Each structure stands twice: as structure tokens, then as C-alpha cells.
Amino acid sequence: MIAALAAGSALAMAAVLLALLRRRWTTVTVVGVSMTPTLLPGDRLLVRRCGITELKVGDIVVLEPPRPATPYGVVVTASPLTRTRWKVKRVAALPGDPIPARARAATGDRQTVPENSLIVFGDGVESHDSRQVGLYPGDRILGVAVRSAGGKRPS
């Protein structure tokens, strides 16, 4: 009986520890070629959940793309039943930074990145990023990639 209680207690502790780890860390699998040659399709990344204030230029981030607006100014949202399509990109500019020349056509007449926004680019030539869509919202960040499945730091 005591052994069963100890086993149950250990299992409960393991479940609590796992839940705490999942709140701060997650993994994602790279799909597509927008980050080649740095990341390849099928690469798995360990991601530390964080907000925009914890990022620096050059970090590889996992984030949601901006939601498109309709001609009436209404933001189109996905069904809650659809899975989030995360993007893996490299931070090019953060709030207060000058907007890089490569993103100016998509950001209008802005000179600097506004508060709670960022500019991101893919490392690959076929990346759909701030060059096409402009600013990415800072509140749509999942986190920063800290390791690939092979144990190396994404660079």
C-alpha cells in the first residue's frame, strides 16, 4: 500500500513538473524552406516562450503572421478549430529601431518600428516575411528558438 502511494505521488509530481516545463518551453517542427540554409524542413526546435521585450536582433523567433484586414477594416480571424500556423523567422528590427530598407515598401512611410511590433526576415530567398507583409505584431510571439533537436544553437 505504501509503495502504491509513493508511486502515485511520484507520478503526480512528474505530471506537475511536466506542466510547469510546458508553460515555459515547447518544441516546434520546421515546415518549409524560408529559413534555409540555417534550418531545414523537419528540423525540430526547442523554444523558450517569451515576449517581445526579451528578444534581440538576430534571434530566431516563432510567431504568428499578422492577420489580414478586409477592405472594411475588419480583421479576419481563423476558426478556433484550426491549428495555429506558426512562422519561424529571424528578428531584424525591434521597437524603436530603424526600419530596414528591405521592409520599407511594406511598412509605408514609417521610419522606425513602432511599439509592440517587429520586423522579421527568413534566411532563405523564398521567405514570406516583413518584405511582403510589413510589421509583425509583438503580441503574437510564441518564443525564441534556443536549440535545434541536434543540440546546436540555431545561428
N, C-alpha and C positions, 0 to 999 in steps of 0.2 A: 504494500500500500504506500509506504513512504517512497519507494522507488518510482511508483507511478506518479505521485505528487511532484517529485523532483523533476521527472521527465516532462510533465505538463508545465511546470514552472519554467524550465529551460526553453521549452518550445514557445511559451508566451513571451519570454524575454527576447528570443530571436525574432519573433514577429514584430515586437515594438522597435527593436534596433533596425530592422529592415525598413519599417515605415519611416523612421527618422532619417535614414540614409536616402530614401527615395524623395523626401521633401527637399533635400539639398543637391542630390546628384541624380542623373538619369543617363541613359545611353540612346544614341540615335544611329541609324544606318544611312550612309551617304547614298543617294539615288541621283543619277545624272552626272554630267561632266563639267558643271560650272566651276568646280574648284580644282580641276586637273591642272598641273601635274601634282599639286600638293596632296589632294585627296582623290581617291578613285572610287567609282561605283562599288558598293559593297563594303567599303571601309566602315568600321564602327568607331564611334567617338564617345568618350566619357565627357559628359557635360556638367559643369557646376552651374546650378541655377543662380542667376544674379540679375541685377537691374542695370540700367544704363550708366549709373554713377560708378559702377565697378569696372567698366570697360576702359580699354586704352586703344589707341590707333594701332592697327596691326593684329589685334586679337581676331581669332576665328570665332564667329558667333552663330548661334542657331536662333532664328527668329521667324515670325510670320511676315509675309509681304503686306504692304499697305492694301487696304480694302478699296476696291474701285467705287467711285461715286457715279451716280446716274446723271443725266443731263439736268435733273431737277434738284441736284444737291443731296440726294438721299444716298446713304452709304449702303452698299449691297453686302449682306452678310450670308454666310453659308448656313445650311441647316445644322442644328445641333447634332444630328445623326451622322454628319460627315466627319471624317478624321481631319485633323489639322495637317496641312501640308507645310511643314517647316522648311525653311531655306537655310543653307549653310553658306555664309559669306565672310569676307574679311572687312573689318572696320576700317574705313578710310578717313572719316571725319566725325567728330562728336560736337555736342552743343558748344557754340562759341568759336569753333574752328572755321577757317575759310572754306567755302565750298570748292572742291577740286574742279579743275577745268573740265574733266571728263563728265561731270554730272551737271554742269551749268545749264545745258539745253533742257533738261528735265526738271529743273528747280526754279525756273523763271528768273526774276531779277534779283533774287536773294544773293547776298554777298557772304553771309555766314550761316552756319547751321543753327536753326532755332532751338530753343529749349525743348527737351524731351523728344528729339529727333536725331537721326544719324544717317550718314552716307555709307553704303556698303558696296563693295565690288567683289565679283568672283575672280578667282585666279585664272580661270580658263577663258578662252576667247568667245565661247558660246554661252556666256553668263547673262542671265536676265536680272539686272540689278539696278542700282541708282542711276545708271546711264539712261535707262528707259523709264523708270517709274519715279525717280526723284528721291525724296526723303522717305525714310522708313521710320515708323513710329517707335519711340523708345519703350512704350508700354507693351509691345508685342515681342519682347525678347524672352526666349526660354533660358538662355545662358551662354557661357563661354566654353569652348572646347579646350580641355586640359590635357587629354591623352587620346591617342588612337588605340585601337584594340591591340596593336603590336607593341604597345608600351612606349612608343615615341611621342614626343610633343609635336602637335601639328605646328608647322612653321609658316 
